[in-house]
Amino acid sequence: MSRIDYINDPDAPAANSVVPSVVAVVQDDAGRVLLIHKTDNGLWALPGGGHDIGEFVADTVVREVREETGVDVEVVTVTGLYTDPGHLMAYDDGEVRQQFSICFRARLIGGDLRTSEESKEVRWMDPADLDGLDIHPSMRLRIQHALDPDRSQPYIG
């Protein structure tokens, strides 16, 4: 399934759904951030995905990171809540989703990097090298907030 992201675009289609989702900021011992090269929109992103009925949100984080990257994590903290009604994602099946994403910091506990149907590439990236990657502005904001050593409270917006 393909996806087009819109931010504050007056020509964007109207939202017809809201799906709670999660992303995880995972760093290795060298401080590199775990990123995936997504198959749906071709952008680099944090691993994550939709929250399923019957699931605790921390379990969603663990499941999505494992599914998309092959690594196992445990949730450490919430770094932000992102609900910008101007950020819409249009899918080829007609769904137009308003952003509702919870960003977590998670700790690596095991596993081996691998790709999935949702990730054509999985990499550990030095934060200093992220400027050279095609990352959606909303994803950059999540990474920036999660890595900011001066931020003591989660972002809410």
Number of C-alpha atoms within 10 A of each C-alpha: 9 12 17 14 17 17 16 11 11 9 7 17 15 15 17 12 13 16 14 16 20 25 26 33 26 25 20 14 7 9 13 16 21 24 24 27 23 21 17 16 15 16 15 23 25 25 25 27 22 16 20 13 7 6 10 10 18 17 15 19 29 20 19 22 27 21 20 26 25 18 20 20 21 19 18 14 15 18 23 22 18 20 16 16 15 16 19 26 21 20 16 11 9 9 16 21 20 22 24 19 22 24 26 25 22 22 17 17 10 12 12 9 16 17 17 16 10 19 22 17 17 22 16 16 18 14 15 8 9 15 9 7 12 13 18 15 10 16 17 17 15 24 23 13 19 22 17 10 8 7 12 9 10 16 17 11 10
